Amino acid sequence: MAKVCSITGARVTRGRRIHHRGLAKKKGGIGLQLVKQTKRTFEPNLRVKRIWVPELNRHVKVKLTARALKTVSKNGAYKTLKKAGLI
């Protein structure tokens, strides 16, 4: 399964990590130098949840991020899932 949130559409993104080396000036060195940039991925904070939808009188299993879970608890399960096209 893809690492994509069902509600917000958050997915894995690519970026870079900056690699430093050297001794800090505070410790007697000449400071930290930028040596290279290495590739890395940023992954969404996904959870698989069973959400009870009272209007449908059943559970719905969705993969969503922690932020989307807060949205569901704030706006209600039925309204949020319907807006995302899951119901």
C-alpha positions as CSV (number, residue, x, y, z in Angstrom):
1,M,0.0,0.0,0.0
2,A,1.1,3.5,-0.7
3,K,2.2,5.8,2.1
4,V,-0.5,8.4,1.4
5,C,-3.1,9.9,3.7
6,S,-6.7,9.3,2.6
7,I,-7.9,12.7,3.8
8,T,-5.1,15.2,3.4
9,G,-3.2,13.5,0.6
10,A,0.1,13.8,2.4
11,R,2.7,11.6,0.8
12,V,6.4,10.8,1.0
13,T,8.6,13.7,-0.2
14,R,12.2,13.9,-1.0
15,G,14.8,16.3,0.3
16,R,18.4,16.6,1.5
17,R,20.2,16.3,4.7
18,I,23.2,18.7,5.1
19,H,26.3,17.0,6.4
20,H,28.7,19.1,8.5
21,R,32.1,18.3,9.8
22,G,34.9,20.0,11.8
23,L,35.4,21.2,15.3
24,A,33.2,24.1,16.6
25,K,34.9,27.5,17.1
26,K,33.8,27.3,20.7
27,K,35.9,24.2,21.2
28,G,39.0,25.6,19.5
29,G,38.4,24.6,15.9
30,I,37.8,26.7,12.8
31,G,34.0,26.1,12.7
32,L,31.7,23.6,11.1
33,Q,32.0,23.3,7.3
34,L,29.3,22.2,4.9
35,V,30.8,19.1,3.4
36,K,28.0,17.6,1.3
37,Q,24.2,17.1,1.0
38,T,22.8,13.5,1.1
39,K,19.4,12.5,-0.2
40,R,16.7,11.5,2.2
41,T,12.9,11.0,2.4
42,F,10.3,12.7,4.6
43,E,7.6,10.3,5.5
44,P,4.1,11.2,6.7
45,N,3.0,10.3,10.2
46,L,0.5,7.7,9.1
47,R,-1.9,5.5,11.2
48,V,-4.4,2.9,10.1
49,K,-7.6,3.6,12.1
50,R,-11.1,2.2,12.3
51,I,-13.4,5.1,12.8
52,W,-17.0,4.7,13.9
53,V,-19.5,6.7,11.8
54,P,-22.8,7.0,13.6
55,E,-24.7,8.2,10.5
56,L,-23.8,4.9,8.6
57,N,-23.9,2.8,11.8
58,R,-20.6,1.1,10.9
59,H,-16.8,1.3,11.2
60,V,-14.7,2.7,8.3
61,K,-11.1,1.7,8.1
62,V,-8.8,4.5,6.8
63,K,-5.1,5.3,6.6
64,L,-4.6,8.9,7.8
65,T,-2.0,11.2,9.3
66,A,-2.0,12.4,12.9
67,R,-3.1,15.8,11.6
68,A,-6.0,14.3,9.7
69,L,-7.0,12.4,12.8
70,K,-7.3,15.7,14.7
71,T,-9.4,17.1,11.8
72,V,-11.8,14.1,12.1
73,S,-12.2,14.5,15.8
74,K,-12.8,18.3,15.4
75,N,-15.2,18.3,12.4
76,G,-16.8,14.9,12.8
77,A,-16.2,11.6,11.0
78,Y,-19.0,11.6,8.5
79,K,-18.5,15.2,7.3
80,T,-14.7,14.8,6.9
81,L,-14.9,11.4,5.2
82,K,-17.6,12.6,2.8
83,K,-15.6,15.7,1.9
84,A,-12.6,13.4,1.1
85,G,-14.7,11.2,-1.1
86,L,-14.3,8.1,1.1
87,I,-18.0,7.6,1.8
